[in-house]
Amino acid sequence: MNFKPEIEYQPLSEIKKFQSKKLQEILAYTKSKSTYYKNLFKRENIDISKIKTLEDLSYIPFTNKEDLQLYNQAFICVDRSEIVDYITTSGTLSTPTTFAMTDKDLVRLAYNEAISFTCAGGKAGHVYQLMTTLDKRFMAGFAYVLGIRMMKAGVIRVGNGIPELQWDTINRISPDAIICVPSFILKIIQYAEEHNIDYKKSSIKQAICIGENLRENDFSLNLLGKKIKEKWDISLFSTYASTEMSTSFCECEAGKGGHHHPELIICELLDSNNNVVAEGEYGELCITTLGVEGMPLIRFKTGDMCRFHYEPCSCGRKSMRISPIIGRKNQMIKYKGTTLYPAAIFDVLDNVDYIENYLVEVSTNEIGMDNVTLIIGSRNTNEAVMKDLKNRFRAKIRVAPSIRFENIDVIRKIQMPESNRKPIKFIDKRK
């Protein structure tokens, strides 16, 4: 099987024609199989035969997370007997949403990961150490295993946490790459330094990073990426994905954005008025899945803010590339005249050695403006630490939020309830 799809190397005009044809196929499928979209097309008097191009998507209303929660069963396009796997979204910001996967969907999921890992320099015979969970109804961990297997590479399912077990596995099996949240790399480096493990001479050559940004908007490494590279000179590859998309955007070795897979997903960027943004501008990512059998989505608003890059990549691919996600639309903060997203705050806090954990709390003050409080878990809580933190924020984002120190264990319990797959870092108490 070819894991370097030819369509990704075609001119953008050919990619657009290809996707327009795929769009007509998914519209016909959902009209026939999806109760939700069948009702939507009827209610809005949408004649899908007249939707011929990607621009014609504008005639179809959006789908959002609330729709998926309220009418979940109506999105399912197959009989229950054809569903082989049930997964849910993480529920970090809202109630988790259930997704039903068919056998064909799992093959598609595996293919997505295989072409993504290949994009990042992966190949048959490589061995990947998986530092993410496979349980708790998590799509990504299972997808990685399926994709690695499809590309005839090896996988070690260690799971998240436990630096001691991670290093035992690396020393025992000598994997080529790790798949993990990038901030966890700093934790395993710290463990190695404390236990005299010569990690720089280990077998690890690259890290496939999920869940956190490694790069600034100009694709240079952010504070987290720089700190990892300063400590451990391995190749870092950023990826972006979500359960709803069943598709990932993975960097190639050029490190200039996550590559779009045109055969798997259609992407739009929307402004605050739900119009497609001008080229080069930031907007909310809106997606239409292609080739999904169980629960396809049309014009689903992800809430994630980014921009597209259309110039050809040095790797030879001509497909669009996606920038680092700057934040979620509904998490935008306006603080002391500055507009920012939680990710910018996380980037500062994740790179302070004396911080063990933290929470970012946003509330509404007495005059209706956003107020930001950082709840910090640290073994050092003196005035010098407070001053250092405020100086770091002024240097990075021009404003210094309020800071409150809290017991590390108290924050840990808030951050990671037993039912959660991802740690809670952001608490929005705004009215």
C-alpha positions in Angstrom: 0.0 0.0 0.0 1.2 3.5 -0.9 1.5 5.7 2.2 2.5 8.8 0.1 -0.9 9.5 -1.6 -0.4 10.9 -5.1 -3.2 13.5 -4.5 -1.0 15.3 -1.9 1.6 16.0 -4.6 -0.9 17.4 -7.1 -1.5 21.1 -7.7 -4.1 22.8 -5.5 -6.5 23.1 -8.5 -6.5 19.3 -9.0 -6.9 18.7 -5.2 -10.0 21.0 -5.4 -11.5 19.0 -8.3 -10.8 15.8 -6.4 -12.4 17.0 -3.2 -15.5 18.4 -5.1 -16.2 14.9 -6.4 -15.7 13.4 -2.9 -18.1 15.9 -1.5 -20.9 14.8 -3.8 -20.3 11.2 -2.7 -20.5 12.1 1.0 -23.7 14.2 0.5 -25.4 11.3 -1.3 -24.3 8.9 1.4 -25.6 11.0 4.3 -28.9 11.8 2.5 -29.4 8.1 2.2 -28.1 6.9 5.6 -28.0 9.7 8.1 -31.3 10.6 9.9 -29.8 13.9 11.0 -28.6 15.1 7.6 -31.7 13.7 5.8 -33.9 15.8 8.1 -31.5 18.8 7.7 -31.6 18.7 3.9 -35.4 18.4 3.9 -35.9 21.1 6.5 -33.6 23.6 4.7 -34.8 22.6 1.2 -31.3 21.7 0.1 -31.0 19.9 -3.2 -27.7 18.1 -2.9 -27.5 17.5 -6.7 -26.9 21.3 -7.1 -23.9 21.2 -4.7 -21.0 20.7 -7.2 -18.0 22.5 -5.7 -16.4 23.2 -2.4 -17.8 26.8 -2.5 -21.3 25.3 -2.7 -20.8 24.0 0.9 -21.9 27.5 2.0 -25.5 26.4 1.2 -25.4 23.8 4.0 -25.9 24.8 7.7 -23.1 24.0 10.2 -23.0 21.1 12.6 -21.7 21.8 16.1 -20.9 19.9 19.3 -24.3 20.6 20.7 -25.9 18.9 17.7 -23.8 15.8 18.3 -24.8 15.7 22.0 -28.5 16.3 21.5 -29.0 14.1 18.4 -26.2 11.6 18.8 -28.0 8.5 17.5 -29.4 10.4 14.5 -25.9 10.8 13.1 -25.3 7.0 13.0 -25.5 5.7 9.4 -25.3 2.0 10.0 -27.1 -0.8 11.8 -25.9 -1.5 15.4 -24.6 -4.9 14.3 -22.0 -3.1 12.0 -20.5 -1.1 14.8 -17.3 -2.6 16.0 -15.9 0.1 18.3 -17.3 2.9 20.4 -15.2 5.8 21.5 -15.9 9.3 22.9 -14.5 12.7 22.8 -12.4 13.7 25.8 -15.1 15.9 27.3 -12.5 18.4 28.6 -14.7 21.4 27.8 -18.2 19.8 27.6 -20.1 16.5 27.9 -18.2 13.7 26.1 -19.8 12.7 22.7 -20.1 9.1 21.6 -18.8 8.0 18.2 -19.6 4.7 16.5 -16.9 3.1 14.4 -17.4 0.4 11.7 -14.7 -2.0 10.6 -14.2 0.2 7.5 -13.8 3.3 9.8 -11.0 1.5 11.7 -9.2 0.7 8.4 -9.6 4.4 7.4 -8.2 5.4 10.8 -5.2 3.1 10.4 -4.5 4.5 7.0 -4.7 8.0 8.3 -2.1 7.3 10.9 0.1 5.3 8.5 0.3 8.2 6.0 0.8 10.7 8.8 3.7 8.7 10.4 5.2 8.2 6.9 5.0 12.0 6.4 7.1 12.3 9.6 9.7 10.0 8.2 8.3 6.7 9.5 8.7 3.4 7.6 8.3 -0.3 7.9 10.6 -1.8 10.6 10.6 1.3 12.8 9.6 0.7 16.4 7.3 3.2 18.2 6.9 3.4 22.0 3.4 4.6 22.7 3.2 6.8 25.8 -0.5 7.5 25.6 -3.5 5.5 26.9 -5.4 2.9 25.0 -8.3 2.7 27.4 -10.9 5.2 28.7 -12.7 5.2 25.2 -9.7 7.1 23.7 -9.5 7.1 19.9 -5.9 8.2 19.4 -4.1 5.5 21.2 -5.9 2.7 19.3 -5.5 4.6 16.1 -1.7 4.7 16.5 -1.6 1.0 17.1 -3.7 0.3 14.0 -1.6 2.7 11.8 1.7 1.4 13.0 0.6 -2.1 12.3 -0.6 -1.2 8.8 2.7 0.4 7.9 4.4 -2.9 9.1 6.3 -1.1 11.9 6.5 -2.2 15.6 4.7 -0.7 18.6 5.3 -1.0 22.3 2.1 -0.2 24.3 3.6 1.3 27.5 0.8 3.8 28.2 1.1 7.2 29.8 3.1 8.2 32.8 5.6 6.1 34.8 9.0 7.4 33.7 10.7 4.4 35.3 8.8 2.0 33.0 9.3 4.2 30.0 13.1 4.1 30.4 13.1 0.4 31.2 11.3 -0.2 27.9 13.6 2.0 25.9 16.7 0.3 27.4 15.1 -3.2 26.9 13.7 -2.9 23.4 15.5 0.1 21.8 12.6 1.8 20.0 13.2 4.4 17.2 10.5 6.9 18.2 8.2 7.8 21.0 4.6 9.1 20.7 3.6 11.4 23.6 2.5 14.7 24.9 5.6 16.9 24.5 5.6 18.2 28.1 6.0 14.6 29.2 9.3 14.4 27.4 10.7 16.9 29.9 9.5 14.7 32.8 11.3 11.6 31.4 14.4 13.7 30.8 14.3 14.9 34.4 13.9 11.3 35.6 16.8 10.2 33.4 19.0 13.0 34.9 18.1 12.1 38.4 18.8 8.4 37.9 22.0 8.7 35.8 20.4 7.4 32.6 22.4 8.6 29.6 19.3 9.4 27.6 21.3 11.3 24.9 22.8 7.9 23.8 19.5 6.1 23.8 17.9 4.6 20.6 15.3 7.3 20.4 15.7 9.5 17.3 12.3 11.2 17.0 9.1 12.1 19.0 5.6 12.3 17.5 4.0 14.9 19.7 0.3 15.3 20.4 -2.0 17.5 22.4 0.3 20.5 22.9 1.9 23.0 20.5 5.6 22.9 19.8 5.8 25.8 17.5 5.1 29.5 17.3 2.9 30.9 14.5 6.0 31.3 12.3 6.8 27.6 12.8 9.9 28.4 15.0 10.0 26.3 18.2 8.1 27.7 21.1 9.5 27.7 24.6 8.5 24.1 25.2 10.0 22.9 21.9 13.2 24.9 22.6 13.6 23.5 26.0 13.2 19.9 24.8 15.7 20.4 22.0 18.2 22.1 24.3 18.1 19.0 26.5 17.7 16.2 23.9 18.5 16.7 20.3 15.9 14.4 18.8 13.5 15.2 15.8 10.2 16.7 17.0 7.0 16.4 14.9 3.8 18.2 15.8 0.4 16.6 15.1 -3.1 17.9 15.4 -6.3 15.8 15.4 -9.6 15.3 17.1 -12.1 12.5 17.5 -14.7 14.3 15.4 -12.3 14.6 12.4 -11.0 11.0 12.5 -8.1 12.5 10.7 -4.7 14.0 11.7 -2.5 16.7 10.4 1.2 15.7 10.9 4.3 17.7 10.1 7.0 16.4 7.7 10.7 16.9 8.3 10.4 20.6 7.1 8.4 21.4 10.3 6.2 24.0 8.5 2.7 22.9 9.5 0.6 19.8 9.6 -0.1 18.3 6.1 -3.7 18.1 4.9 -4.9 14.7 3.6 -7.4 15.6 0.8 -8.9 12.2 0.5 -9.9 12.1 4.1 -11.2 15.6 5.0 -12.4 18.9 3.6 -11.4 22.0 5.5 -12.8 25.5 5.7 -11.7 28.5 7.9 -14.5 30.8 9.2 -14.5 34.3 10.5 -16.7 35.5 13.4 -19.6 35.9 10.9 -19.2 32.3 9.6 -17.8 33.5 6.3 -14.7 31.9 4.8 -11.7 34.0 5.7 -9.3 35.6 3.2 -6.1 33.6 2.5 -3.5 33.9 5.2 -6.0 34.9 7.9 -6.9 33.0 11.1 -10.3 31.5 11.5 -12.3 28.7 13.1 -11.6 25.3 11.5 -14.7 23.7 10.0 -14.5 20.1 8.6 -16.3 17.7 6.4 -15.2 14.1 6.8 -14.6 11.9 3.8 -14.8 8.1 3.7 -16.4 7.8 7.2 -19.1 5.1 7.3 -20.4 5.1 10.8 -20.8 8.8 11.7 -19.7 11.2 8.9 -19.9 14.9 9.6 -20.7 17.8 7.2 -19.5 21.3 8.0 -18.6 20.5 11.6 -17.3 23.5 13.6 -14.4 22.4 15.6 -13.9 25.6 17.7 -10.2 25.5 17.0 -8.5 28.6 15.6 -5.7 28.4 13.0 -4.7 29.4 9.6 -3.9 27.6 6.3 -0.6 27.7 4.3 -0.9 27.0 0.6 2.7 27.4 -0.7 4.3 24.1 -1.8 6.3 22.3 0.9 10.0 21.4 0.5 9.0 17.7 1.0 7.2 17.9 -2.4 3.6 17.9 -1.1 1.4 20.6 -2.5 -1.5 20.0 -0.2 -2.5 22.7 2.3 -0.8 22.8 5.6 -2.3 23.9 8.9 -0.7 26.2 11.4 -0.3 25.6 15.1 -3.7 25.8 16.9 -3.7 29.2 18.7 -6.7 28.2 20.9 -10.4 27.5 21.0 -12.8 30.1 19.8 -14.8 30.1 23.0 -11.7 30.3 25.1 -10.4 33.6 23.8 -9.4 36.0 26.6 -9.4 39.8 26.5 -7.2 40.9 29.4 -5.8 44.3 30.0 -6.2 45.3 26.4 -4.5 42.1 25.1 -6.3 39.3 23.2 -4.8 35.9 24.0 -5.7 32.2 24.2 -4.9 29.8 27.1 -2.2 28.0 25.0 0.0 31.2 25.2 -0.3 31.0 29.0 0.4 27.3 29.1 3.5 27.8 27.0 5.0 30.1 29.6 4.0 27.9 32.6 5.1 24.6 31.0 8.7 25.9 30.8 9.3 27.0 34.4 11.4 24.5 36.2 10.0 25.2 39.7 6.4 24.8 38.7 5.0 21.4 39.5 1.4 22.0 38.2 -1.0 24.8 37.6 -4.6 25.9 36.7 -5.5 28.9 34.6 -8.8 30.4 35.9 -10.7 33.0 33.9 -13.6 34.9 35.5 -15.6 38.1 34.9 -14.7 41.1 37.1 -17.1 43.7 38.6 -17.1 45.8 35.4 -17.7 42.8 33.1 -14.1 42.3 31.8 -12.1 39.1 31.8 -9.9 38.4 34.9 -7.1 35.8 34.7 -5.8 34.1 37.8 -2.9 31.5 37.8 -3.2 28.9 40.5 0.4 27.6 40.9 1.7 24.5 42.5 5.4 25.0 43.4 7.8 24.0 46.1 9.1 27.6 46.0 6.4 30.2 46.9 8.4 33.3 47.9 8.2 36.9 46.5 11.2 36.3 44.2 9.3 33.5 42.5 6.2 35.7 42.1 8.3 38.5 40.6 10.1 36.1 38.2 6.8 34.6 37.0 5.3 38.1 36.3 8.4 39.1 34.4 8.2 36.0 32.3 4.6 36.8 31.3 5.3 40.4 30.6 8.2 39.4 28.3 6.1 36.7 26.5 2.5 38.1 26.3 3.0 41.7 27.5 0.6 41.3 30.5 1.0 39.6 33.9 -2.0 37.7 35.3 -2.8 37.5 39.0 -1.0 34.6 40.7 -2.0 32.5 43.7 0.0 29.6 45.1 -1.8 26.4 46.1 -0.8 23.0 47.4 0.5 20.7 44.7 -1.7 17.8 45.6 -4.8 19.9 45.7 -4.2 21.1 42.2 -3.4 17.5 41.0 -6.8 16.3 42.2 -8.6 19.1 40.4 -6.4 18.6 37.2 -7.0 14.9 36.8 -10.3 13.5 38.0 -10.5 9.7 37.6 -12.9 9.9 34.7 -10.7 12.2 32.7 -8.2 11.3 29.9 -6.7 14.7 29.7 -5.6 17.0 32.5 -7.7 20.0 33.2 -5.6 23.2 32.9 -8.2 25.8 32.0 -11.2 26.7 34.2 -13.7 29.2 32.6 -15.9 30.9 35.2 -17.0 33.8 33.0 -20.6 34.8 33.0 
